[in-house]
């Protein structure tokens, strides 16, 4: 239980203000809270499973530069997609099972891509080297989900209170800035 609590605390703190939290906030503006939080939780389970199972091997197997540039390009594509979308605040109706699944998969995939090679993934891998892999996995996953729940709440508030056009501009800028930063980081690393 102590290992899970340590993993939760370390990962929660590392995730606050991280790029994945910012992306989560932007995705809530498009898809809504439930589908985004579900996607984040599922992706976090996968990423933390890989981190715990592989430890630091992941850092050596996946070139950080490649992941950063690929993630940056995905974010720029999301920026373009968001910019070209209409101004209807209910752009993506996730009330149907198919739409909800689509939003969950898109969120999960985006989150997974941004979390690969991230400090929380490496923190989880480092903690897993001490043993108690299941406790570390559960604690780290709960830490990510808890931190990103804050972003979901903020994103939901923005979705509920901002005019649709302004929300579209804000989310476009978030995706574009994060994308450009990831590309620059990948190219300069």
C-alpha positions, 0 to 999 in steps of 0.5 A: 500500500505504501508503494501505491501511495508513493507512486500516486504522490510522485506521479500526481505532482509530476503531472500537474501542469504537464503537456498531457494535462494541457491537452486533456483540458483542450480535448474536454472542450471538444468531447466533454468530460466523461469521454475524455476522462475515460480515454485518459484513464485507459491510456494511463493504464496502458502507459503505466503497464508498459512503464512498470513492465519495461522499466527504463528499457522503454527510454532506450527503445523509443527515441525521445526525439522521434516521439516528440516530433511525431506528437508535435505533428499530431498536435498541429493536425489537431490545431488545424482540425479544431480551427476548421471546425464549426462554432457549435459548442456541441460539435461532438455529441457523445451521447451515442455509444459510437460517438462516445467510443470515438471520443474515448479512442481519440483521447486515449490515442492522443494521451498515449502518444503524449505520455510516451517518454514523459516524465511521469512514465519515467517516474513510474518506471523508476519506482517500479525498479524497487518492486511491488509492480502492481501497487506502483501501476495502480498508484501511478495510474490513479495519480495521472487520472487524479491530476488530469481530472483537475484539467477535465474540470477546468476544461468543462468549465471553459466549455460551459462558460466561453463562447464557442468561437473563443473556445475554438480559438483557445483550443486551437492555440493550445494544440498549436503551441504544444505541437510546435514546442514538442517539435522544437524540443524533439529537433533540439534534443 
